[in-house]
Amino acid sequence: MGTTRTIVVPLRHAEQLFTAEAVKPSSEDYNEFTAQPAMDTVRDLLLMRMPRKTTDIELQVVLPNDQVRAGLDTELTDAVRRWVRVENRMDVEASEADGAIGRRLFALGFLAFMALQCLSIWVRKLSEDTNDLLLAAIAEALGVISWVMLWFPVQMFTMEVWRATIKRRRMKAMERMTVTVVRSGDLDDG
């Protein structure tokens, strides 16, 4: 396909891909992949620097010799792909919920915007008739507040939905991720 991105993940045992264990920061085993479940870190890394959807991702899991066995590559590849599918599904559901919230908030925000704009215009007109600077300031504040109230719903309705759509397209590369198990001694030699 396209290019291959390799991520090297040094662990003590394969279960650390999905569960965090207590590794103290003073331990030499403490790293970005053991501070939390390693797959959380891998996913965060990939989302920060989103791969193209044509990019192949190889996860090189470095394990001690006594943790490596025949067929572990295939088992971990299946487990990682299953984990990614579930995480992606939960992410899709969350972004769809955000979109629904954004649509509702947009409708309410637009109504509040219109009401505050009308009130702002009315107060401004009143301040012009009475030449009252305090009323003019209140009218200006109402106008600003109306625009600010509209900001969050517009962001939820547009930007967040667009971001989630782009992220979902790029997550397809993660769903094809393969795992290669490497013995820690083999990595030191090569």
JOLIN-V166167 format. One record per run of one state. SS is the DSSP state (2 for helix, 1 for strand, 0 for the rest). FROM is the first residue (numbers start at 0). TO is the last residue. If there is no record, write none. Layout:
BEGIN
ss=SS from=FROM to=TO
ss=SS from=FROM to=TO
END
This chain:
BEGIN
ss=0 from=0 to=2
ss=1 from=3 to=9
ss=0 from=10 to=12
ss=2 from=13 to=16
ss=0 from=17 to=36
ss=2 from=37 to=47
ss=0 from=48 to=54
ss=1 from=55 to=62
ss=0 from=63 to=63
ss=2 from=64 to=66
ss=0 from=67 to=70
ss=2 from=71 to=129
ss=0 from=130 to=131
ss=2 from=132 to=174
ss=0 from=175 to=176
ss=1 from=177 to=182
ss=2 from=183 to=188
ss=0 from=189 to=189
END
